[in-house]
Amino acid sequence: MSGRKPRTLVLHGDGVNCEQETAEAFRLVGFEAEIRHLNDLIAERMSLDELSRRYSVLALPGGFSYGDDLTSGKVLALKIRHRLGWNLGAFAERGGLVLGVCNGFQALIRMEVFGKDISITQNAQGKFVDTWIKATPSGTRCAWLRGVGTLELPIRHGEGRVVFAPTRKTELLGKMERQGMTCLRYEGDPNGSEEGLAGLCDPTGRIFGLMPHPEAFVRWTAHPEWTSQPGRASAPGQGLALFENAFKEASHVLG
């Protein structure tokens, strides 16, 4: 991919509904972004080698893929793993970046990208949550969050509570914290997620999943209180910083 402008593959599929906003966020910072339907990729038998040659980033947007049948993100995860045969860890090892937002994060968890004995389930309050939250990054492992301070972003999900197998929770958390994987935590408790986890990254720091929607706040005017500060109307939203980090990293890999 040397000498080429960084490209992002934004995955689309039945029930995915944030692909346009996600692609636009990548384009705003300099990526070429292509939206492709999962079924087309399966029909073409796009291999991991081809994915790595053509794209710097794979993005799994938010939505309700396949109606969240069999629990949220599971059908999408099964199709990526078994119909496409993609190993996202191998993609990251080759220099690729992966972003999973909301439903995309749920799919990454179902693919065990962050390890076994980690799951995601219904919010503790038993209902859909649609609000704005604050979340604070920790550590320097995650390439998407380097230099980023506390974020204010929207959440909109019914299944966002990250949970651990009770018998292994202490062991898993200790290991993940040492590896810098517990990289984003809520301020407050919007859904009962254990340890306040709003997002996770893999041990390389290149695969990042989170429940809040950074693509929904790349312009200040998307904030519900933007009119109280009209002088900032042309300012970027806080979510844009994640995509800027991805562009810097992808450009570095391309040389």
Sequence and secondary structure as in RCSB ss.txt:
>XXXX:A:sequence
MSGRKPRTLVLHGDGVNCEQETAEAFRLVGFEAEIRHLNDLIAERMSLDELSRRYSVLALPGGFSYGDDLTSGKV
LALKIRHRLGWNLGAFAERGGLVLGVCNGFQALIRMEVFGKDISITQNAQGKFVDTWIKATPSGTRCAWLRGVGT
LELPIRHGEGRVVFAPTRKTELLGKMERQGMTCLRYEGDPNGSEEGLAGLCDPTGRIFGLMPHPEAFVRWTAHPE
WTSQPGRASAPGQGLALFENAFKEASHVLG
>XXXX:A:secstr
 TTS  EEEEEE TTB  HHHHHHHHHHTT EEEEEEHHHHHHHT  HHHHHHH SEEEE  B GGGGTTSTTHH
HHHIIIIII   HHHHHHTT EEEEETHHHHHHHHTTTT SSEEEE  TTSS EEEEEEEEE SS  GGGTT   
EEEEEEES  EEEE GGGHHHHHHHHHHTT   EEEES SS  GGGEEEEE TTS EEEESS GGG SBGGGSTT
GGGSGGGTTSB TTHHHHHHHHHHHHHHH 
